Amino acid sequence: MYLKLTHLLAVLAAVPAVFSSPIVENSICAGQSTISESFIGKDKNVKVQYISCAAGPPDTFQARSVKPRQTNVCGKTCNTNCFTPSGGGPDPNECHVIADALRYESQNTGALFQIGTGTNNTITMTYRSCLSFFVNQDFGPEVYCRTDFADVIDWVAPHCQSAQNAHGGNCVASDQTWYIQVQNSTAPH
């Protein structure tokens, strides 16, 4: 018990550093592999990938016994962080194509999507210069609204540009269980 609790505390102590800066590795997560890939939108021009990562969260049973979480996070608020310095951000118009594809899928496929946890906790969407991804950091699967995802992309992309001394950004859930990031698709992530 002591070892698991200290491991959990060490992980939680490192969490704030993750949210204040973009991921700087050449992949979205350590040990990344693509589980599935498809294209969405009216013109099927937005690439969607479900990503698996090698490392998962701490012992789920222990974490859940501390505080159970609601899985549907539609409508939950998030806080925007822009990545400095300026230059090299995605084209907001190309990010809007991703947002429109999400709205199209909401009307034609369904309003909700589920994102797993542990090793299967990331979904990416790419169109030309724009890459956006949703990362579930909770201890269980989450359900999110496609239209909410679209709204976050349409907010972050134009508000985290050179004019704001930025090159993309993210929006982190108030309880830090998930975040959505928007950045240049050719930049290291």
N, C-alpha and C positions, 0 to 999 in steps of 0.2 A: 504494500500500500504506500509506504513512504517513497519508494523509488518512482512509482507511477505518479504520485502527487507532485514530486519535485520535477519530473519530466513535463507534466502539464503546466506547472508554473513557469518553467523555463520557456516553453513554447508561447505561452500567453505574454510573457515579458518581451518576446521578440516581435509580437504581432504589430505594434504601432509603427515600427520601422518599415514594414512591408507596405503600409498604406501611404507613406509620405513620399515615395519615389517610385518611378516605373520599374518594371522588371527589366534587368539589364543583361540577362543571359541571351544566348542565341535561340532559345526556345521559350515557350510560355512557362514550362515547369521542368523540373529535373526528371530525366528518364522519359521524356514525352514520346508518346506514340499515338497515331491516329486510329481511333476505333471505327469511325465511319465518316464518309464525306458525301455531300450532296449539294445541289444548287437549288436556291429558292427565289421567289419573286415572280412577278408576271412574266419577265423575260428569262427566268432561270439563270441570272447572271451574278448572283451573290453566292459565293462558296461558303458552306457551313461544314465545320468539322467538330466532331466530338473527340476530345483529347483525353488520354489516360496518362497519368503521372505515376512515377515509381513510388513516391512516398505518400502516405495517407496521413490523416489527423491522428492524434493520440487515441488511446484506448476508448472506443466509442461507448462501451458500457459505463466506464467510470465517468466520462464527460456527461452522458445523459442523466446519470444519477444526481449530478449537481444541479442541472437546470434543463428541463425538457423544452424543446423548441417547436414552434408552429412551422409547418413545412410550406404553407402558401405565403409567399412574401410579396404578392402583388400589392401595389399601392404603398409599399413601405418607402420611407424616405432614405435618401443617401446624400452624402456630403461630397461636393466636387473639389478635386485637387488638380491643379494644372502643373505640368512638368516643365521646369525651367532648365536651360535658357531657351530663348526663342529660336525658331528655324527648324525646318524639317518635319513639321506637323502634317497630318493628312489633309487632303482637300475636303472641306466641309460639304461641298456638293456631292462628292463621291461617298462620303459617310451618309448623306441623306438618301442615297440609293439603297444602302443597307436598311435604313429606317423604313423606307417605303416598302422594301421587300418583306420586312417583318410585319408591317400593317397588312399587306396583301395576304400573307400566310395566316394572319390572325382571322381574316375574313373567310379564307378558303380552306384552311386546314384545321384551325382551332385557336382559341385565344391564349391557351396555356401551353407551356412546355415544362418538362421535368429535367432537372440536372442532378446527377448523382453526387455522391460524396466520396471521400477517401481518394482512391486513385482515379475515379471517373468523374472529376469535378469541374471540367471546363468545356465551354462551347465557344468556338470562334466563328466570326463572320468576316469575310474579306471581299472588297470590291475595289479594284485598281489600287490607289494609294492608301485606302482606308482599311484598317484592321480594328475590329472591336471584339472583345471577349467578355464572357460572364464567367466568374469563378465562384463556386460554392465553397465556402470555408466553414460551413456548419458541420455538425456531427451526423447529420442525416440528409436525405434527399430534400431538395427544395423545388417548389413549383413557382414559376414566374410568368408574368403576362408579356406576350410579344409586343403589345402596344406600349407598355411601360419601358421595355428595352429600347424601342424605337425613340421614345421621348427622351431618354437619357442620352442616346447617341446624338439626337438633334440638339441637345443642350450643350454637351461637352465639346463636340467637334468645333462649332464656331466660337465658343467662349474660351478655348484653350489654344489660341493661335499666336502668331508673332506679335500681334497688336497687344496681347496680354503678357508678352515676354515668355511665351510657352510654345511647346511642340506636342500637344496632345495632353491627355489627362485621364482621370478616372473618377468614378463616383462610388464611394464606399458606404455601405449600409450603416445606419446609425448604430446598430449593434455589432457591426463588423463581421457578420456571418456571410456576406457576399459582396462582390464589387463588379462593376462594369468598367472596362478600360477602353479608350479610343486612342489610336496612335497610327503613325505611318506604317504601312505594311512592309516596307523595306528596311525599317529601322530595327536594330537589335531589340528584342523584347525579353 
